């Protein structure tokens, strides 16, 4: 999962130093009073000294008020900035905690085509499939696929995914999905789409699905389903046939999930 967005702290201003401002004001008053007194004695104007002291006090007070206003505005901006950061992080958590209902799921692979097949192998009631040595290395192959060419296998696996889903699916009313996410080749998707049109006439799939991008796609799905009707769905499918390689066993796999706002399994 992507981390919570972090923002740099707001650099607020330091509070004005009262002692420094008082010292500076006193020094300014003394200097202005002394200069005004010298000018007043030379020109014979006694009121000039008082005027100079008054101007010094006004300047010092104005400077103090401006500095205090700057500090208060900085504190206000810092608090407002912290509120915005907290709001953005709350929105992030709200989006990433939106539940997704898993309405239907299907997995095809070397262990079988149904949930019962997979459970029998996982519970050791049935022996798992054995690896086969091919030209490029070891591989697990689905026994229900008879074609040998890799591209033909992938297309056939996509067609089987649709047919098995139609055979095993619930009686829930079908509607075209809001979005379709696909991980696989373009040829496999076209085979999947064509078989879906033949098998389920009311299921119209787009010619170009959205590419599956992991957590980013999950965030998009959660956001789309949060505003969707209860009967709306999102299709997630993957068909993959890997070539054999040395030191690694590559099984074929084909999966299909159907997400909706409501489902028997809730994911967050």
N, C-alpha and C positions, 0 to 999 in steps of 0.2 A: 504494500500500500504506500502511496505517496505520503511523505511526511506533512505534518501540519505546517502551513506557511508561517514563516517567522519574519518579523519586521524589525529593523534597527530601532533602538530606543530614541526617543525624541530628546534632542539636546536643549533642555531648558536653561534659562539664564540663572546666574547666581543672585541671591538676594542682595540688595544694596547694603554696604557696611555702614551702620549708623555712626560708629566712632570715627571712621575716616571722613564721612560727610560733615560731621560736626567740626572736626579739626580743620578741614578744608574751608568750611564756611567761616570759622573764626579767623583763619589766616586771611581770607579774602576781605573780611570786614576790617581787620587791622590795617591791611595794606591800603584799602580804599580810603579808610578814615585818615591814615597818615598822609597819603598823597593829597587828599582833599583839604586837610588842615594846612599843609604847606602852601597849597595854591590859595587858600582863603586868606592866610596871613600876608601873602605877597600882594594880593589884589584888594584886600580889605573887605572881603565878603565872608561874614561869619556863618551864613546859612549853607555855604558850599560844602562844609565838612559833614553836616547832617545829611545833605542830599547824597553825598557819596556813600555814606554808611547805609542809607536806605536802599540805594541802587544795588549795593553789594548783597544786602539781605534778600532783595527781590530776585536777583540772579541766582543766589544759592538756593533759595526756596523753589524757584522754577526748575532748576537742574535736578533737585531732589525729587520733585513731583514727576518729572519726565522719566527719571531712572526707576522710580517706583511703579509708574504706569507700564513701562517696558517689562519689568519683572512680573507684574500681575498678568499681562497679556501672554507672556511666555508660559506661566503656570497654567493659564486657561487653555492655551493651545496644546500643551502637553497632556492635560486631562482629556481633551477632546480627541487627540490622537490615540490615546490609550483606549478610549471608548470605541473608536473606529476599528482598531486592531482586534479588540475583543469581539466586536460584531462580525468582522470578517472571519475570524476563527470559529465562531459559533455557526456561521453560515456554512463553512467548510465541513464541520462535523455533522450538521444537519443533512447536507447533501450526501456525505459518505456513510451515514447511518440509515439511509432510506432502504427499507426492506424490498426484496425481490422474491416473488413467489415462483417456485419451480413447479410448473404445471405438469410437464411430461419430460421424460428423458429416455434415451435409447443409446446403447453402446454396442457396436459390432466389432468383433476382433477374433483372434485365434481361439479364444476360450468359448466362443459361442455367439448367438444372436439374441438371446433373451436373458432377462435377469436371473432366471432359474439356472441357466447354463453357467453363468459367472459365479453364482453362489455355490453351486456344486463343486466347482474347481477350487474356489477359495476356502471352502469348508473341508477340502480333501476327500470328498465323497467321489470324486472323479479325478483321474490323472490329468495333469496339465498337458497341453500340447508340447510336443518335442520339437527341438530346433532342426532345421533342415540345412544341409550344406549345399550352397549354390556356388556359381562361378566366382562371385566376388567376396564370399564369406558366408556367415551363418545368418539364418532368418527364421522367423516364425510366420507361417502362412495359414490363412484361413482355409479350412478344408472344404468349405462350401463354394469356393471360387475356383473355377476350372480353367480360366484363361491364363495364359502365361506372360503375355506382354504387359509391361508395367503400366502404360497408359490405359490399355484396355481393362486391366485390373482395377485401376482407380475409378474409371467410369462405371464399371460394373458394381463396385463397392458403393458408389453414390446412388445408383439405382436401387440396390438392395436396401440401402438405408431408408429410402422412401417407402418401399414395399413393406418392409418389416414394421416401420412406424404405422402404416395404415392398418396392418394386421393386428398390432398390439395396442393401438391407441384406445383411449377411452371414448365414450359416446358424447363427449363435449362438442358443442356446436363449433364448427370451424369458421374462422374468419381470416382474411388475409392479414399477415402480421404487420405491425406498425413499422418495424425495421427488420432487416435480415443481416446477420453477421456471419461471415464465412472465413474459414481458414483452410486453404487448399488451392488447387490450381483452377484456372479459368475453365478448362475443359471439364473438370469434375463438377464445377458449379453448373455449367450448361446441361450436363447429363442429369444432375440432381433436379434442376428446374424443369427440364422436359419430362422427366418421370413424374414429378409432382403434378404437372398439368394433366398428364394422362390418368394418374391415379385419383387425384382429388381435383375435380374441375373448378371448384370455387376457390381454390388456393392459387392466387396469382402472385408469382414471385418476380422481383425486379430482374432485369437483365444484368445489372451490375450491383452486387451486394456491397455492404460496408465491410472493409477489412477488419478482422479481429485484432485488436491492439491491447489485449489484456485488461489491466486495471482501468485504463482510460475508457475502454468500451463498456466496462461494468458501470462506471460512473455515468456514462451517457444513458445506459439502459435504466438505471435507477431513477435518473431525472425524468426520462420519458414516461416510465410507468407510474411515477408519482402523480402525474396529471392525466393519466389515461383512465378509461372506463374499465370496470371489472372484467369484461370479456375480451379486452384487447390483449395482444400477445406480441412477443419479440422472439424471432427465430435465431438460434445460435447453432451452427452446424460446422463440422470439420470432417474432411475425408483426406486421409493421408496414406500413401503407400511408399515406404522407404526402400531404396535399393539395399541389398546386403552389403555389409562392410566387414572387414577383418577386425577382430577384437571387440565387436559390438553386435548385439542381436537386435535387429530392427523389425518389429511386428507391424502389420497393417492395423489401422484403427479407423473407425468411423463413428462419430457421435452426433447426437442431435438433442438439443435442449429447447424447451419452449417456456419462456418466462412470461409471467403475467402479474398484475397487481395482487391477485389472490392465488394461493397455491397450497398444496399439502406440505411443502417444505419451504421455510422462509429463510432467505439468505440476506445478510447485511454486510 
